[in-house]
Amino acid sequence: MWNIPNTLTTFRLFLIPVFAVVFYLPYSWAFFAAAFIFWLASVTDILDGYLARKLNQSTPFGAFLDPVADKVMVSVALVLIAAHYQNVWITFAAVVIISREIVISALREWMAGLGKRASVAVSSLGKFKTAAQMLAIIGLIWQFSTWMLVLSYVLLATATVLTIVSMLQYLLAAKGELLKS
C-alpha cells in the first residue's frame, strides 16, 4: 500500500490544512506561499499518477485516495478564493466546479457498481479543464499583478465552461443507465 505514488497522494492531503493556514497568515508573502503550496500539491497530483503507471504501482487504495485528495484540495482552494474575493462570478464558478466534482464522483461510483465505470472514465476535455482550473486557482491565490488576475479570471471562466461541458459529456455517456433507473 505504501509506495511512492500513494505517499505523494498522502502528502497532498497533508498540504491541505497547511495551505489553508498559510492563505490566512497576516504577512505580505502569505499569498505567494499559499499559491506555491497549491502548485506543489498540483505537481504531486501529476507526478503520483505518472509514477503509478511508470513504476506499475497502481493500487486500489491509490485509485480511491488520489481523486479524493484532488477534489478536497481544489474545493478548499475555491472556497477560500470565493470568500476572499466575495465576487459573484468567482463564487458561481466555485459552486459549479465543486458541484460538478460531487455529481461526477457519485456518477462514477454508481457506474462502477454497475460494472460500467469505463464509460465515465476521465476524458481529455477533463484534463484541459483541470489545467485551466489549477492555473486559475494559483493566479487567484497569488494575486501578483493585474495581468495575472485578469488571466486568472479568464482561465477560471474557461474552466467553468469546460466543467459544464465535461459534466454533460459524462451524463450523456451514462444516459442509458440513468434512464433505466
C-alpha positions as CSV (number, residue, x, y, z in Angstrom):
1,M,0.0,0.0,0.0
2,W,2.8,2.5,0.8
3,N,4.6,3.1,-2.4
4,I,5.8,6.4,-3.9
5,P,2.6,7.4,-5.7
6,N,0.5,6.7,-2.5
7,T,3.0,8.6,-0.4
8,L,2.7,11.6,-2.8
9,T,-1.1,11.5,-2.6
10,T,-1.0,11.3,1.2
11,F,1.5,14.3,1.2
12,R,-1.0,16.2,-0.9
13,L,-3.7,15.6,1.7
14,F,-1.3,16.8,4.4
15,L,-0.8,20.0,2.4
16,I,-4.5,20.9,2.5
17,P,-4.6,22.3,6.1
18,V,-1.1,23.8,5.7
19,F,-2.4,25.6,2.5
20,A,-5.5,26.9,4.3
21,V,-3.5,28.2,7.3
22,V,-0.9,29.9,5.1
23,F,-3.6,31.5,3.0
24,Y,-4.8,33.4,6.1
25,L,-1.5,34.4,7.5
26,P,-1.2,38.2,8.0
27,Y,2.1,38.5,6.1
28,S,2.9,40.0,2.7
29,W,4.3,36.7,1.5
30,A,1.3,34.6,2.6
31,F,-0.5,34.6,-0.8
32,F,2.7,33.7,-2.7
33,A,3.4,30.9,-0.2
34,A,-0.2,29.6,-0.4
35,A,0.0,29.7,-4.2
36,F,3.3,27.8,-4.0
37,I,1.7,25.1,-1.7
38,F,-1.2,24.7,-4.1
39,W,1.2,24.5,-7.1
40,L,3.2,21.8,-5.2
41,A,0.1,19.9,-4.5
42,S,-0.8,20.1,-8.2
43,V,2.6,18.8,-9.2
44,T,2.3,15.9,-6.8
45,D,-1.1,15.1,-8.5
46,I,0.6,14.9,-11.9
47,L,3.6,13.0,-10.5
48,D,1.7,10.4,-8.5
49,G,-0.4,9.3,-11.5
50,Y,2.7,9.2,-13.8
51,L,4.7,7.2,-11.3
52,A,1.9,4.8,-10.5
53,R,1.7,3.9,-14.3
54,K,5.5,4.1,-14.9
55,L,6.5,2.0,-11.9
56,N,3.5,-0.3,-12.1
57,Q,2.5,0.8,-8.6
58,S,-1.2,1.4,-9.0
59,T,-3.2,0.2,-6.0
60,P,-6.9,0.2,-5.1
61,F,-6.1,2.5,-2.2
62,G,-4.3,4.9,-4.5
63,A,-7.2,4.8,-7.0
64,F,-9.5,5.7,-4.2
65,L,-7.3,8.3,-2.4
66,D,-6.0,10.2,-5.4
67,P,-9.3,11.7,-6.7
68,V,-10.3,12.4,-3.1
69,A,-7.2,14.4,-2.4
70,D,-7.6,16.3,-5.7
71,K,-11.2,17.2,-5.1
72,V,-10.7,18.2,-1.5
73,M,-7.7,20.4,-2.4
74,V,-9.5,22.1,-5.2
75,S,-12.7,22.6,-3.2
76,V,-10.8,24.1,-0.2
77,A,-9.0,26.4,-2.6
78,L,-12.2,27.5,-4.3
79,V,-14.0,28.1,-1.1
80,L,-11.1,30.2,0.3
81,I,-10.9,32.2,-3.0
82,A,-14.7,32.8,-3.1
83,A,-14.6,34.0,0.5
84,H,-11.6,36.2,-0.2
85,Y,-12.9,37.9,-3.3
86,Q,-16.6,38.0,-2.4
87,N,-17.3,38.2,-6.1
88,V,-20.5,36.7,-7.6
89,W,-18.6,35.3,-10.7
90,I,-15.9,33.6,-8.7
91,T,-18.5,32.3,-6.3
92,F,-20.6,31.0,-9.2
93,A,-17.5,29.3,-10.7
94,A,-16.7,27.7,-7.4
95,V,-20.2,26.4,-6.9
96,V,-20.3,25.0,-10.4
97,I,-16.9,23.3,-10.2
98,I,-17.4,21.9,-6.7
99,S,-20.9,20.7,-7.6
100,R,-19.7,19.0,-10.8
101,E,-17.0,17.2,-8.8
102,I,-19.6,15.8,-6.4
103,V,-22.0,14.8,-9.2
104,I,-19.4,13.1,-11.4
105,S,-17.8,11.3,-8.4
106,A,-21.2,9.9,-7.5
107,L,-21.9,9.0,-11.1
108,R,-18.5,7.2,-11.4
109,E,-19.2,5.3,-8.2
110,W,-22.7,4.4,-9.3
111,M,-21.4,3.3,-12.8
112,A,-18.6,1.3,-11.1
113,G,-21.3,-0.5,-9.1
114,L,-22.9,-1.5,-12.4
115,G,-19.6,-2.6,-13.8
116,K,-19.6,0.3,-16.4
117,R,-17.0,2.7,-14.9
118,A,-15.1,2.8,-18.1
119,S,-17.9,4.6,-19.8
120,V,-17.3,7.6,-17.5
121,A,-13.5,7.5,-17.4
122,V,-11.5,10.7,-17.4
123,S,-11.5,12.4,-20.8
124,S,-9.0,14.7,-22.5
125,L,-11.5,17.5,-22.0
126,G,-11.4,16.9,-18.3
127,K,-7.6,17.2,-18.4
128,F,-7.9,20.6,-20.1
129,K,-10.4,21.7,-17.6
130,T,-8.1,20.7,-14.8
131,A,-5.2,22.5,-16.2
132,A,-7.2,25.8,-16.7
133,Q,-8.7,25.4,-13.2
134,M,-5.3,24.8,-11.5
135,L,-3.6,27.7,-13.3
136,A,-6.6,30.0,-12.4
137,I,-6.6,29.0,-8.8
138,I,-2.8,29.6,-8.5
139,G,-3.2,33.1,-10.1
140,L,-6.2,34.0,-7.9
141,I,-4.3,32.9,-4.8
142,W,-1.0,34.7,-5.6
143,Q,-2.6,37.9,-6.9
144,F,0.9,39.1,-8.1
145,S,-0.3,41.6,-10.7
146,T,-3.3,42.9,-12.5
147,W,-2.5,41.0,-15.7
148,M,-2.2,37.8,-13.6
149,L,-5.6,38.4,-12.1
150,V,-7.2,39.1,-15.5
151,L,-5.6,36.0,-16.9
152,S,-6.8,34.0,-13.9
153,Y,-10.4,35.3,-14.3
154,V,-10.3,34.2,-18.0
155,L,-8.9,30.8,-17.0
156,L,-11.5,30.3,-14.3
157,A,-14.3,31.2,-16.7
158,T,-12.8,28.8,-19.2
159,A,-12.5,26.1,-16.6
160,T,-16.2,26.7,-15.6
161,V,-17.4,26.3,-19.2
162,L,-15.3,23.2,-19.6
163,T,-16.6,21.9,-16.3
164,I,-20.2,22.2,-17.5
165,V,-19.4,20.7,-20.9
166,S,-17.5,17.7,-19.4
167,M,-20.2,17.1,-16.9
168,L,-22.7,17.0,-19.8
169,Q,-20.4,14.6,-21.6
170,Y,-20.3,12.2,-18.6
171,L,-24.0,12.4,-18.1
172,L,-24.7,11.7,-21.7
173,A,-22.3,8.7,-21.5
174,A,-24.3,7.3,-18.6
175,K,-27.7,8.4,-20.1
176,G,-28.7,4.8,-20.9
177,E,-28.1,3.6,-17.3
178,L,-29.6,6.7,-15.8
179,L,-32.8,6.3,-17.8
180,K,-33.1,2.6,-16.8
181,S,-33.2,3.6,-13.1
